Amino acid sequence: MKLLFWLALIVLVCWALHSKKNKAVARASQTGFKADKDAEPIVQCAQCGIHFPESEAITVSSSVFCSEEHRRLYFAS
């Protein structure tokens, strides 16, 4: 009888977790957590490694920088 109780409890917990996961996935798809097609690309500064929007980048040849100072420091070294 105890074995049957524990088996039923395990099945119930697994079912509850599965149901909760499915609800979370459905909610995420309804609220628009998908990639935004209008999202701006993100780039990484060659000097400090910070990630920032591409529109704010200072680009010199193939290197990208977050500020004029980091561009200057990068080429000074």
Stockholm file with secondary structure:
# STOCKHOLM 1.0

chainA/1-77         MKLLFWLALIVLVCWALHSKKNKAVARASQTGFKADKDAEPIVQCAQCGIHFPESEAITVSSSVFCSEEHRRLYFAS
#=GR chainA/1-77 SS CHHHHHHHHHHHHHHHHHHHHHHHHHHHHHHTCSCCTTCCCEEECTTTCCEEEGGGCEEETTEEESSHHHHHHHHHC
#=GC SS_cons        CHHHHHHHHHHHHHHHHHHHHHHHHHHHHHHTCSCCTTCCCEEECTTTCCEEEGGGCEEETTEEESSHHHHHHHHHC
//
